[in-house]
Amino acid sequence: MKFILGKDRKQTCLFPVSLEDSIESENSVRSIDQFVNSLNLAELGFRSNFIENGPPAYNPSVLLKLYIYGYMNRIRSSRQLEKECRRNIEVMWLLESLAPDHNTISNFRKDNGKAIKKVFFATVQIARNFGLIGATLIAGDSTKFRAQNSKKNNFNQKKIQRHLDYIDNKLEQYNKALEQSDSKNEKEEIKKNIDKHQGRRNEYDALVLM
């Protein structure tokens, strides 16, 4: 029986394929690259001044692209992101073959928490501009209807911010626990909690912009 055969790993190619040619035009990493390049990271509060008494630092845009890629693909662990930099062709393209270690990735997330929040606000604003989420003002006359809205489901800006602060605190705890965990089952459970809280946060972010 005949099988499809792979190529000899030692065989050289006359026309080698570049990283650019390996990533299709509709790949999401191109959107991440374009989005981050459009941001003014200094205005958002990302640290960009480093003491030049050692090896050069990574541009914050590089680490932000990696962070967003990890968020979109549910990769939370700094160690796992470090591995992706060396084996994932999408990440190699996105970071131009740079490979920061897990400590650098973890410190970036820890040192730029507030700035990263502003980036997520920016993604919601872009989605709103392209009509991907609603923000429609619904008006009515003086007719009275029996309310189906309890206090639990009624939101104002102060209440929304209180929820956001709570969720951000939980996300920070889960991310720390994920980095320190060595158990596969425990990591999976932590990731489920992170995804659940991040989903709730996105809902509140949308309410803030309405």
Secondary structure, DSSP 8 states (H G I E B T S, - for coil): --------TT---SS---HHHHS-TT-HHHHHHHHHHTS-HHHHT-------SSS----HHHHHHHHHHHHHTT---HHHHHHHHHH-HHHHHHTTT----HHHHHHHHHHTHHHHHHHHHHHHHHHHHTTSS--------S--------GGG---HHHHHHHHHHHHHHHHHHHHHHHH---HHHHHHHHHHHHHHHHHHHHHHHHHT-
